[in-house]
Amino acid sequence: MLKIGLTGGIGSGKSTVANYFAALGVPVIDADQIARELVSPGQPALQAIVKAFGPAVLDSAGHLDRARLRAQVFGADAHSGQRQLLESILHPLIRAEMQRRAQGMTAPYGLLCIPLLVETGQKDQVARILVVDAPEALQYQRVRQRDNAALDAEITAILRAQATRQQRLAVADDIIVNDAGMEKLHQQVMTLHPFYQGLAVGN
């Protein structure tokens, strides 16, 4: 099966693009969704996070408070190692689960949605890299709308921890530009879908 790595910065529109492909019957394995499953109550990853960051990252029901954890990790000094600690807990588990699910895919091609594909050196896990690109000002706007509690300083810290637009575009095989509304975004997906189907047949 042809594996397409879908990536992009925070607020670029990766999830919307993934949903468009999924509506066409394309299987999507989402690293963020797997991360949410891994940190559900009773899971070893959640226990490791609580041990590393303290019980304050849990809400009253014992679920991970993702906004509080994000504020703690990205509000910390860049040299504190908190982000690296969190990544050391989650990334190996996410990667292993994505590989396991990919082995069970039977469609001609599938999407592996990996926000930190470039940063975590997973280019070798996919045949092509599809980057969803958007101007930084739009990224800020979308994250503010999506996350009312997100502060600009926090968004900036997340952006600085991610690969730059230039770094992502440098490794892209295909690019979707998300700066002009849903119709244009959908049209780009509809153009890529038959292209990927053709590549899959060629494999």
Residue frames as a rotation matrix with the C-alpha (Angstrom) as fourth column:
MET 1
0.575 0.818 0.000 0.00
0.818 -0.575 0.000 0.00
0.000 0.000 -1.000 0.00
LEU 2
-0.209 -0.595 0.776 1.19
0.542 -0.731 -0.415 3.50
0.814 0.334 0.475 -0.88
LYS 3
0.236 0.222 -0.946 1.72
0.956 -0.230 0.184 5.48
-0.177 -0.947 -0.267 2.33
ILE 4
0.056 -0.126 0.991 1.31
0.413 -0.900 -0.137 9.25
0.909 0.416 0.002 2.11
GLY 5
-0.395 -0.254 -0.883 2.63
0.917 -0.163 -0.364 11.26
-0.051 -0.953 0.298 5.06
LEU 6
0.346 0.594 0.727 0.33
0.513 -0.768 0.383 14.20
0.786 0.240 -0.570 5.79
THR 7
-0.159 -0.460 -0.874 1.91
0.974 -0.219 -0.062 16.98
-0.163 -0.861 0.483 7.82
GLY 8
0.031 0.150 0.988 1.79
0.377 -0.917 0.127 20.70
0.926 0.369 -0.085 8.50
GLY 9
-0.885 -0.435 0.166 2.11
0.059 -0.459 -0.887 23.22
0.462 -0.775 0.432 11.30
ILE 10
-0.583 0.687 -0.434 -0.43
0.671 0.106 -0.734 23.89
-0.458 -0.719 -0.523 14.03
GLY 11
0.051 0.731 -0.680 -3.54
0.049 -0.682 -0.730 25.52
-0.997 0.004 -0.071 12.60
SER 12
-0.792 -0.419 -0.444 -2.63
-0.396 -0.201 0.896 24.72
-0.465 0.885 -0.007 9.01
GLY 13
0.113 0.934 -0.338 -5.73
-0.971 0.031 -0.238 22.62
-0.212 0.355 0.911 8.38
LYS 14
-0.813 -0.521 -0.261 -4.33
-0.563 0.818 0.121 19.07
0.150 0.245 -0.958 8.47
SER 15
-0.724 0.562 0.400 -7.42
0.087 0.650 -0.755 17.62
-0.684 -0.511 -0.520 10.12
THR 16
0.248 0.837 -0.488 -9.77
-0.487 -0.328 -0.809 19.16
-0.838 0.438 0.326 7.56
VAL 17
-0.102 -0.382 -0.918 -7.65
-0.986 0.160 0.043 17.79
0.130 0.910 -0.393 4.70
ALA 18
-0.956 -0.268 0.116 -7.55
-0.287 0.936 -0.205 14.35
-0.054 -0.229 -0.972 6.35
ASN 19
-0.334 0.913 0.232 -11.34
-0.037 0.234 -0.972 14.40
-0.942 -0.333 -0.045 6.72
TYR 20
0.294 0.400 -0.868 -11.76
-0.854 -0.299 -0.426 15.22
-0.430 0.866 0.253 3.02
PHE 21
-0.525 -0.549 -0.650 -9.59
-0.768 0.634 0.084 12.24
0.366 0.544 -0.755 2.06
ALA 22
-0.909 0.200 0.366 -11.42
-0.088 0.765 -0.638 10.01
-0.407 -0.612 -0.678 4.55
ALA 23
0.021 0.983 -0.184 -14.75
-0.433 -0.157 -0.888 11.00
-0.901 0.099 0.422 2.95
LEU 24
0.208 -0.039 -0.977 -13.37
-0.972 0.104 -0.211 9.59
0.110 0.994 -0.016 -0.32
GLY 25
0.962 0.236 -0.134 -12.79
-0.214 0.963 0.163 6.24
0.168 -0.129 0.977 1.37
VAL 26
0.138 -0.983 -0.118 -9.07
-0.158 0.096 -0.983 6.74
0.978 0.154 -0.142 1.99
PRO 27
0.652 0.053 -0.757 -7.93
0.673 0.421 0.609 5.19
0.351 -0.906 0.239 5.29
VAL 28
0.279 -0.517 0.809 -6.36
-0.325 -0.844 -0.427 7.72
0.904 -0.144 -0.404 7.65
ILE 29
0.354 -0.270 -0.895 -4.11
0.857 0.476 0.196 6.91
0.373 -0.837 0.400 10.59
ASP 30
0.532 -0.004 0.847 -3.91
-0.071 -0.997 0.039 10.00
0.844 -0.081 -0.530 12.78
ALA 31
-0.417 -0.803 -0.426 -1.02
0.449 0.226 -0.865 10.38
0.790 -0.552 0.266 15.23
ASP 32
-0.725 0.184 0.664 -2.99
-0.551 -0.733 -0.399 12.88
0.413 -0.655 0.633 17.32
GLN 33
0.391 0.919 -0.042 -5.94
-0.754 0.346 0.558 10.50
0.528 -0.187 0.829 17.63
ILE 34
0.350 -0.354 -0.867 -3.61
0.342 0.910 -0.233 7.69
0.872 -0.215 0.440 18.68
ALA 35
-0.735 -0.650 0.195 -2.02
0.101 -0.389 -0.916 10.01
0.671 -0.653 0.352 21.24
ARG 36
-0.264 0.721 0.641 -5.45
-0.885 -0.445 0.135 10.73
0.383 -0.531 0.756 22.72
GLU 37
0.676 0.509 -0.533 -6.16
-0.318 0.854 0.412 7.00
0.665 -0.109 0.739 22.97
LEU 38
-0.027 -0.807 -0.590 -2.78
0.421 0.526 -0.739 6.36
0.907 -0.268 0.326 24.61
VAL 39
-0.901 -0.346 0.261 -3.44
-0.045 -0.525 -0.850 8.89
0.431 -0.778 0.458 27.37
SER 40
0.149 0.985 0.083 -6.93
-0.406 -0.016 0.914 7.71
0.901 -0.170 0.398 28.26
PRO 41
0.214 -0.041 0.976 -7.47
-0.977 -0.030 0.213 6.77
0.021 -0.999 -0.046 31.93
GLY 42
0.735 0.019 0.678 -5.74
-0.281 0.918 0.279 3.55
-0.617 -0.395 0.680 32.94
GLN 43
0.898 -0.439 0.038 -3.26
0.203 0.337 -0.919 3.60
0.391 0.833 0.392 30.07
PRO 44
0.387 -0.829 -0.404 0.47
0.892 0.225 0.393 3.28
-0.235 -0.512 0.826 30.95
ALA 45
-0.335 -0.533 0.778 1.31
0.733 -0.665 -0.140 6.45
0.592 0.523 0.613 28.98
LEU 46
0.438 0.557 0.706 -1.02
-0.050 -0.769 0.637 8.53
0.897 -0.315 -0.309 31.15
GLN 47
0.927 -0.139 -0.348 0.54
0.373 0.254 0.892 7.09
-0.036 -0.957 0.287 34.30
ALA 48
-0.002 -0.995 0.095 3.99
0.999 0.001 0.039 7.98
-0.039 0.095 0.995 32.98
ILE 49
-0.179 0.000 0.984 2.89
0.397 -0.915 0.073 11.54
0.900 0.404 0.164 32.20
VAL 50
0.808 0.523 0.270 1.41
-0.059 -0.384 0.921 12.03
0.586 -0.761 -0.280 35.66
LYS 51
0.669 -0.640 -0.379 4.61
0.706 0.385 0.595 10.69
-0.235 -0.665 0.709 37.21
ALA 52
-0.272 -0.852 0.447 6.69
0.946 -0.321 -0.037 13.09
0.175 0.413 0.894 35.10
PHE 53
-0.590 0.063 0.805 4.54
0.219 -0.947 0.234 16.23
0.777 0.314 0.545 35.29
GLY 54
-0.982 0.179 0.063 2.47
-0.106 -0.239 -0.965 15.81
-0.158 -0.954 0.254 38.44
PRO 55
-0.519 0.845 0.125 -1.23
0.801 0.532 -0.274 15.17
-0.298 -0.043 -0.954 39.14
ALA 56
-0.250 0.422 -0.872 -2.12
-0.026 -0.903 -0.429 18.78
-0.968 -0.085 0.236 38.25
VAL 57
-0.831 -0.078 -0.552 -2.25
-0.538 -0.147 0.830 17.73
-0.146 0.986 0.080 34.58
LEU 58
-0.767 0.636 -0.085 -5.38
0.594 0.753 0.281 15.68
0.243 0.165 -0.956 35.31
ASP 59
-0.441 0.714 0.544 -8.90
-0.491 -0.699 0.520 17.06
0.752 -0.038 0.658 35.47
SER 60
-0.316 0.355 0.880 -11.38
-0.936 0.032 -0.350 16.23
-0.152 -0.934 0.322 38.23
ALA 61
0.756 0.654 0.024 -12.48
-0.631 0.738 -0.237 13.06
-0.173 0.164 0.971 36.41
GLY 62
0.310 -0.727 0.612 -8.94
-0.068 0.625 0.778 11.72
-0.948 -0.283 0.144 36.07
HIS 63
0.735 -0.060 0.675 -8.58
0.671 0.207 -0.712 12.51
-0.097 0.976 0.193 32.37
LEU 64
-0.387 -0.921 -0.040 -5.59
0.876 -0.380 0.296 14.29
-0.288 0.080 0.954 30.94
ASP 65
0.684 0.481 -0.548 -6.16
0.313 -0.872 -0.375 18.04
-0.659 0.085 -0.747 30.78
ARG 66
0.266 -0.622 0.737 -4.43
0.964 0.195 -0.183 18.58
-0.030 0.758 0.651 27.44
ALA 67
0.622 0.003 0.783 -4.67
0.241 -0.952 -0.188 22.38
0.745 0.306 -0.593 27.59
ARG 68
0.917 -0.278 0.287 -3.08
-0.377 -0.361 0.853 22.46
-0.134 -0.890 -0.436 31.05
LEU 69
0.489 -0.771 0.408 -0.31
0.533 0.635 0.560 20.07
-0.691 -0.057 0.721 30.04
ARG 70
0.345 -0.334 0.877 0.36
0.865 -0.249 -0.435 22.08
0.364 0.909 0.203 26.88
ALA 71
0.811 -0.019 0.585 0.52
-0.143 -0.976 0.167 25.32
0.568 -0.219 -0.793 28.89
GLN 72
0.822 -0.521 0.230 2.94
-0.184 0.138 0.973 23.68
-0.539 -0.842 0.018 31.32
VAL 73
0.346 -0.715 0.608 5.18
0.768 0.588 0.254 22.22
-0.539 0.379 0.752 28.64
PHE 74
0.096 -0.288 0.953 5.23
0.877 -0.429 -0.218 25.18
0.472 0.856 0.211 26.26
GLY 75
0.862 0.181 0.474 5.12
-0.041 -0.907 0.420 27.77
0.506 -0.381 -0.774 29.01
ALA 76
0.765 -0.631 -0.131 8.32
0.380 0.277 0.883 26.36
-0.521 -0.725 0.451 30.48
ASP 77
0.249 -0.800 -0.546 11.81
-0.657 -0.553 0.512 27.57
-0.712 0.231 -0.664 29.71
ALA 78
0.702 0.059 -0.710 12.93
-0.680 0.353 -0.643 26.22
0.212 0.934 0.288 26.35
HIS 79
-0.229 -0.903 -0.362 15.92
-0.597 0.425 -0.681 24.57
0.769 0.060 -0.637 28.02
SER 80
-0.063 0.252 0.966 13.92
-0.976 0.188 -0.113 22.89
-0.210 -0.949 0.234 30.79
GLY 81
-0.911 -0.340 -0.231 13.56
-0.397 0.875 0.277 19.68
0.108 0.344 -0.933 28.80
GLN 82
-0.402 0.822 0.403 9.83
-0.345 0.271 -0.899 19.33
-0.848 -0.500 0.174 29.55
ARG 83
0.442 0.570 -0.693 8.83
-0.853 0.029 -0.521 19.07
-0.276 0.821 0.499 25.89
GLN 84
-0.278 -0.647 -0.710 11.55
-0.782 0.582 -0.224 16.50
0.558 0.493 -0.668 25.25
LEU 85
-0.885 -0.007 0.466 10.41
-0.361 0.643 -0.676 14.52
-0.294 -0.766 -0.571 28.28
LEU 86
0.079 0.992 0.096 6.81
-0.524 0.124 -0.843 14.42
-0.848 0.016 0.530 27.05
GLU 87
0.418 0.034 -0.908 7.94
-0.899 0.156 -0.409 13.42
0.128 0.987 0.095 23.56
SER 88
-0.649 -0.733 -0.206 10.14
-0.680 0.679 -0.276 10.64
0.342 -0.039 -0.939 24.95
ILE 89
-0.612 0.518 0.598 7.07
-0.286 0.559 -0.778 9.16
-0.737 -0.647 -0.194 26.63
LEU 90
0.305 0.951 -0.038 4.63
-0.299 0.057 -0.953 9.43
-0.904 0.302 0.302 23.73
HIS 91
0.198 -0.166 -0.966 6.48
-0.954 -0.259 -0.152 9.34
-0.225 0.952 -0.210 20.42
PRO 92
-0.842 -0.525 -0.124 7.80
-0.539 0.812 0.223 5.74
-0.016 0.255 -0.967 20.52
LEU 93
-0.574 0.706 0.415 4.33
0.218 0.620 -0.754 4.47
-0.789 -0.342 -0.510 21.47
ILE 94
0.351 0.718 -0.601 2.62
-0.408 -0.460 -0.788 6.51
-0.842 0.523 0.131 18.76
ARG 95
-0.184 -0.511 -0.839 5.07
-0.979 0.023 0.200 5.39
-0.083 0.859 -0.505 16.09
ALA 96
-0.952 -0.201 0.232 4.70
-0.207 0.978 -0.005 1.71
-0.226 -0.052 -0.973 17.01
GLU 97
-0.231 0.947 0.224 0.90
0.247 0.280 -0.928 1.90
-0.941 -0.159 -0.298 16.96
MET 98
0.325 0.314 -0.892 0.87
-0.710 -0.542 -0.449 3.72
-0.625 0.779 0.047 13.61
GLN 99
-0.578 -0.617 -0.534 3.08
-0.815 0.468 0.342 1.04
0.039 0.633 -0.773 12.08
ARG 100
-0.837 0.309 0.451 0.86
0.101 0.899 -0.427 -1.68
-0.537 -0.312 -0.784 13.49
ARG 101
0.155 0.977 -0.146 -2.28
0.035 -0.154 -0.988 -0.10
-0.987 0.148 -0.058 12.00
ALA 102
0.091 -0.184 -0.979 -0.62
-0.907 -0.421 -0.005 0.60
-0.411 0.888 -0.206 8.66
GLN 103
-0.876 -0.481 0.039 0.21
-0.437 0.824 0.360 -3.10
-0.205 0.299 -0.932 8.28
GLY 104
-0.536 0.747 0.393 -3.49
0.449 0.647 -0.617 -3.87
-0.715 -0.154 -0.682 8.40
MET 105
0.007 0.539 -0.842 -4.47
-0.505 -0.725 -0.468 -1.46
-0.863 0.429 0.267 5.64
THR 106
-0.239 -0.034 0.970 -5.69
0.590 0.789 0.173 -2.96
-0.771 0.614 -0.168 2.38
ALA 107
0.792 0.555 -0.255 -6.62
0.180 -0.611 -0.771 0.15
-0.583 0.565 -0.583 0.36
PRO 108
0.650 -0.563 0.511 -4.51
0.637 0.036 -0.770 1.26
0.415 0.826 0.382 -2.64
TYR 109
-0.450 -0.802 0.393 -3.16
0.319 -0.556 -0.767 4.16
0.834 -0.220 0.506 -0.60
GLY 110
0.535 0.589 -0.605 -3.56
0.783 -0.078 0.616 5.60
0.316 -0.804 -0.504 2.86
LEU 111
0.314 -0.367 0.876 -2.69
-0.194 -0.928 -0.319 8.72
0.929 -0.070 -0.362 4.81
LEU 112
0.097 -0.342 -0.935 -0.46
0.956 0.292 -0.008 8.75
0.276 -0.893 0.355 7.85
CYS 113
0.622 0.218 0.752 -1.25
0.108 -0.975 0.194 12.07
0.775 -0.039 -0.630 9.52
ILE 114
0.266 -0.669 -0.694 1.92
0.962 0.232 0.145 12.96
0.065 -0.706 0.705 11.45
PRO 115
0.983 0.175 0.053 2.10
0.172 -0.983 0.061 16.61
0.063 -0.051 -0.997 12.61
LEU 116
0.546 -0.838 0.005 5.76
-0.622 -0.401 0.672 16.24
-0.561 -0.370 -0.740 13.62
LEU 117
0.940 -0.148 0.308 6.83
0.297 0.799 -0.522 14.08
-0.169 0.582 0.795 10.68
VAL 118
0.564 -0.762 0.317 9.78
0.011 -0.377 -0.926 16.32
0.826 0.526 -0.204 9.84
GLU 119
0.304 -0.431 0.849 10.79
-0.869 -0.492 0.062 17.00
0.391 -0.757 -0.524 13.43
THR 120
0.458 -0.047 0.887 10.79
-0.624 0.694 0.359 13.33
-0.633 -0.718 0.289 14.44
GLY 121
-0.479 -0.801 -0.361 12.64
-0.809 0.243 0.535 12.06
-0.340 0.548 -0.764 11.38
GLN 122
-0.141 0.514 0.846 9.85
0.000 0.855 -0.519 9.84
-0.990 -0.073 -0.121 10.07
LYS 123
0.083 0.148 -0.985 10.30
-0.908 -0.396 -0.136 10.62
-0.410 0.906 0.102 6.38
ASP 124
-0.789 -0.479 -0.385 11.42
-0.599 0.741 0.304 7.03
0.140 0.471 -0.871 5.83
GLN 125
-0.680 0.597 0.427 8.03
0.072 0.633 -0.771 5.76
-0.730 -0.493 -0.473 7.05
VAL 126
0.430 0.894 -0.124 6.18
0.055 -0.163 -0.985 7.08
-0.901 0.417 -0.119 4.00
ALA 127
0.013 -0.371 0.929 6.51
0.938 0.326 0.117 7.04
-0.346 0.870 0.352 0.21
ARG 128
-0.274 -0.038 0.961 5.48
0.556 -0.821 0.126 10.67
0.785 0.569 0.246 -0.29
ILE 129
-0.599 0.061 -0.798 5.06
0.709 -0.423 -0.564 13.71
-0.372 -0.904 0.211 1.94
LEU 130
-0.016 0.693 0.721 1.99
0.684 -0.518 0.513 15.94
0.729 0.501 -0.466 1.58
VAL 131
-0.793 -0.313 -0.523 2.37
0.596 -0.576 -0.559 19.28
-0.127 -0.755 0.643 3.35
VAL 132
0.423 0.875 0.235 -0.61
0.846 -0.475 0.244 21.46
0.325 0.096 -0.941 4.24
ASP 133
-0.634 -0.770 -0.065 0.75
0.766 -0.615 -0.189 24.99
0.106 -0.170 0.980 4.19
ALA 134
0.586 0.784 0.204 -0.71
0.721 -0.620 0.309 28.25
0.369 -0.034 -0.929 5.50
PRO 135
-0.064 -0.582 0.810 0.64
-0.009 -0.812 -0.584 31.70
0.998 -0.045 0.047 6.34
GLU 136
-0.737 -0.337 -0.586 1.66
0.531 0.247 -0.810 32.08
0.418 -0.909 -0.003 9.98
ALA 137
-0.862 0.455 0.223 -0.89
-0.506 -0.795 -0.334 34.85
0.026 -0.401 0.916 10.60
LEU 138
0.047 0.905 -0.424 -3.67
-0.731 0.320 0.602 32.44
0.680 0.281 0.677 9.58
GLN 139
-0.256 -0.210 -0.944 -2.24
0.357 0.887 -0.294 29.76
0.898 -0.412 -0.152 11.86
TYR 140
-0.992 -0.103 -0.073 -2.51
0.109 -0.413 -0.904 32.12
0.063 -0.905 0.421 14.83
GLN 141
-0.527 0.849 0.031 -6.06
-0.837 -0.525 0.154 33.09
0.147 0.055 0.988 13.88
ARG 142
0.099 0.599 -0.795 -7.23
-0.422 0.749 0.511 29.50
0.901 0.285 0.326 13.51
VAL 143
-0.499 -0.328 -0.802 -5.68
0.518 0.629 -0.579 28.30
0.694 -0.705 -0.144 16.77
ARG 144
-0.970 0.200 0.135 -7.25
-0.237 -0.682 -0.692 31.23
-0.046 -0.703 0.709 18.64
GLN 145
-0.194 0.961 -0.199 -10.67
-0.920 -0.107 0.378 30.35
0.341 0.257 0.904 17.19
ARG 146
0.092 0.176 -0.980 -10.23
-0.107 0.980 0.166 26.64
0.990 0.090 0.109 17.90
ASP 147
-0.071 -0.286 -0.956 -8.80
0.898 0.400 -0.186 27.08
0.435 -0.871 0.228 21.39
ASN 148
0.670 0.434 0.602 -10.27
0.233 -0.893 0.384 30.07
0.705 -0.117 -0.700 23.15
ALA 149
0.941 -0.295 -0.169 -7.79
0.133 -0.136 0.982 29.65
-0.312 -0.946 -0.089 26.01
ALA 150
0.323 -0.883 0.341 -4.72
0.946 0.310 -0.094 29.68
-0.023 0.353 0.935 23.76
LEU 151
0.645 -0.224 -0.731 -2.49
0.057 -0.939 0.338 32.70
-0.762 -0.260 -0.593 24.33
ASP 152
0.916 -0.324 -0.235 -0.39
-0.323 -0.251 -0.913 34.16
0.237 0.912 -0.334 21.56
ALA 153
0.071 -0.946 0.316 2.75
-0.997 -0.058 0.052 33.47
-0.031 -0.319 -0.947 23.60
GLU 154
0.017 0.016 1.000 1.75
-0.335 0.942 -0.009 29.81
-0.942 -0.335 0.021 23.86
ILE 155
0.909 0.332 0.254 1.00
0.138 0.335 -0.932 29.55
-0.394 0.882 0.258 20.14
THR 156
0.642 -0.742 -0.193 4.36
-0.710 -0.481 -0.515 31.18
0.289 0.467 -0.835 19.40
ALA 157
-0.116 -0.703 0.702 6.13
-0.859 0.426 0.284 28.65
-0.499 -0.570 -0.653 21.63
ILE 158
0.378 0.326 0.866 4.45
0.071 0.923 -0.379 25.77
-0.923 0.205 0.326 19.79
LEU 159
0.999 -0.003 -0.051 5.33
-0.051 -0.165 -0.985 27.22
-0.005 0.986 -0.165 16.39
ARG 160
0.361 -0.932 0.033 8.94
-0.917 -0.362 -0.167 27.69
0.168 0.030 -0.985 17.44
ALA 161
-0.118 -0.370 0.922 9.11
-0.589 0.773 0.235 24.06
-0.800 -0.515 -0.309 18.59
GLN 162
0.641 0.419 0.644 7.89
0.263 0.668 -0.696 22.86
-0.722 0.615 0.318 15.19
ALA 163
-0.370 -0.697 0.614 9.71
0.838 0.035 0.544 22.79
-0.401 0.716 0.571 11.89
THR 164
-0.484 0.168 -0.859 9.52
-0.241 -0.969 -0.054 26.04
-0.841 0.181 0.510 9.96
ARG 165
0.667 0.735 -0.123 7.36
-0.262 0.077 -0.962 26.40
-0.697 0.674 0.244 6.87
GLN 166
0.358 -0.611 -0.706 10.54
-0.930 -0.164 -0.329 26.41
0.085 0.774 -0.627 4.79
GLN 167
-0.655 -0.627 0.422 11.78
-0.687 0.727 0.014 23.17
-0.315 -0.281 -0.906 6.37
ARG 168
-0.077 0.713 0.697 8.48
0.004 0.699 -0.715 21.40
-0.997 -0.052 -0.057 5.68
LEU 169
0.785 0.420 -0.456 8.18
-0.395 -0.227 -0.890 22.70
-0.478 0.879 -0.013 2.14
ALA 170
-0.047 -0.911 -0.409 11.76
-0.992 -0.005 0.123 21.61
-0.114 0.412 -0.904 1.43
VAL 171
-0.856 -0.285 0.430 10.83
-0.301 0.953 0.033 17.94
-0.420 -0.101 -0.902 1.98
ALA 172
0.061 0.994 0.092 7.35
-0.370 0.108 -0.923 18.09
-0.927 0.023 0.374 0.43
ASP 173
-0.806 -0.128 0.578 6.48
0.446 0.511 0.735 15.98
-0.390 0.850 -0.355 -2.58
ASP 174
-0.244 0.821 0.516 3.02
0.686 -0.230 0.690 17.56
0.686 0.522 -0.507 -2.72
ILE 175
-0.958 -0.082 -0.276 1.65
0.251 -0.709 -0.659 20.77
-0.142 -0.700 0.700 -1.23
ILE 176
0.064 0.977 0.205 -1.88
0.882 -0.152 0.446 21.88
0.467 0.152 -0.871 -0.37
VAL 177
-0.905 -0.325 0.273 -2.15
0.204 -0.897 -0.392 25.62
0.373 -0.300 0.878 0.23
ASN 178
-0.052 0.907 -0.418 -4.86
0.954 0.169 0.247 26.40
0.295 -0.385 -0.874 2.77
ASP 179
-0.780 -0.275 -0.562 -5.31
0.456 -0.865 -0.209 30.16
-0.429 -0.419 0.801 2.58
ALA 180
-0.880 0.415 -0.231 -8.49
-0.469 -0.687 0.555 30.70
0.072 0.597 0.799 0.59
GLY 181
-0.077 0.967 0.241 -11.44
-0.978 -0.026 -0.209 28.84
-0.196 -0.252 0.948 2.06
MET 182
-0.098 0.117 0.988 -12.92
-0.339 0.930 -0.144 25.36
-0.935 -0.350 -0.052 2.11
GLU 183
0.873 0.487 0.009 -13.86
-0.157 0.298 -0.942 25.14
-0.461 0.821 0.337 -1.55
LYS 184
0.491 -0.774 -0.399 -10.31
-0.765 -0.163 -0.624 25.69
0.418 0.612 -0.672 -2.77
LEU 185
-0.334 -0.610 0.719 -9.04
-0.881 0.473 -0.008 23.29
-0.335 -0.636 -0.695 -0.11
HIS 186
0.273 0.547 0.791 -11.47
-0.204 0.837 -0.508 20.59
-0.940 -0.023 0.340 -1.21
GLN 187
0.920 0.064 -0.386 -10.58
-0.387 -0.002 -0.922 21.09
-0.060 0.998 0.023 -4.88
GLN 188
0.023 -0.993 -0.116 -6.92
-0.964 0.009 -0.267 20.44
0.267 0.118 -0.957 -4.13
VAL 189
-0.347 -0.059 0.936 -7.80
-0.547 0.823 -0.151 17.19
-0.762 -0.565 -0.318 -2.35
MET 190
0.629 0.700 0.337 -9.96
-0.100 0.503 -0.859 16.13
-0.771 0.507 0.386 -5.30
THR 191
0.678 -0.487 -0.550 -7.02
-0.692 -0.172 -0.701 16.74
0.247 0.856 -0.454 -7.63
LEU 192
-0.333 -0.901 0.279 -4.58
-0.942 0.301 -0.152 14.73
0.053 -0.313 -0.948 -5.52
HIS 193
0.151 0.454 0.878 -6.89
-0.596 0.751 -0.286 11.76
-0.789 -0.480 0.384 -4.92
PRO 194
0.975 0.211 0.067 -6.80
-0.081 0.620 -0.780 10.34
-0.206 0.755 0.622 -8.49
PHE 195
0.393 -0.909 -0.136 -3.10
-0.712 -0.207 -0.671 11.19
0.582 0.361 -0.729 -8.70
TYR 196
-0.329 -0.502 0.800 -2.38
-0.909 0.398 -0.125 9.06
-0.256 -0.768 -0.587 -5.62
GLN 197
0.554 0.577 0.600 -4.63
-0.347 0.815 -0.464 6.29
-0.756 0.049 0.652 -6.93
GLY 198
0.907 -0.250 -0.338 -2.57
-0.300 0.178 -0.937 6.24
0.295 0.952 0.087 -10.13
LEU 199
-0.051 -0.973 0.223 0.68
-0.895 -0.055 -0.442 6.11
0.443 -0.222 -0.869 -8.19
ALA 200
-0.045 0.097 0.994 -0.66
-0.763 0.639 -0.097 3.25
-0.645 -0.763 0.046 -6.09
VAL 201
0.904 0.394 0.167 -1.52
-0.173 0.694 -0.699 1.24
-0.391 0.602 0.696 -9.21
GLY 202
0.622 -0.737 -0.265 1.97
-0.504 -0.118 -0.856 1.92
0.599 0.666 -0.445 -10.52
ASN 203
-0.124 -0.649 0.750 3.43
-0.985 0.173 -0.013 0.44
-0.121 -0.741 -0.661 -7.34
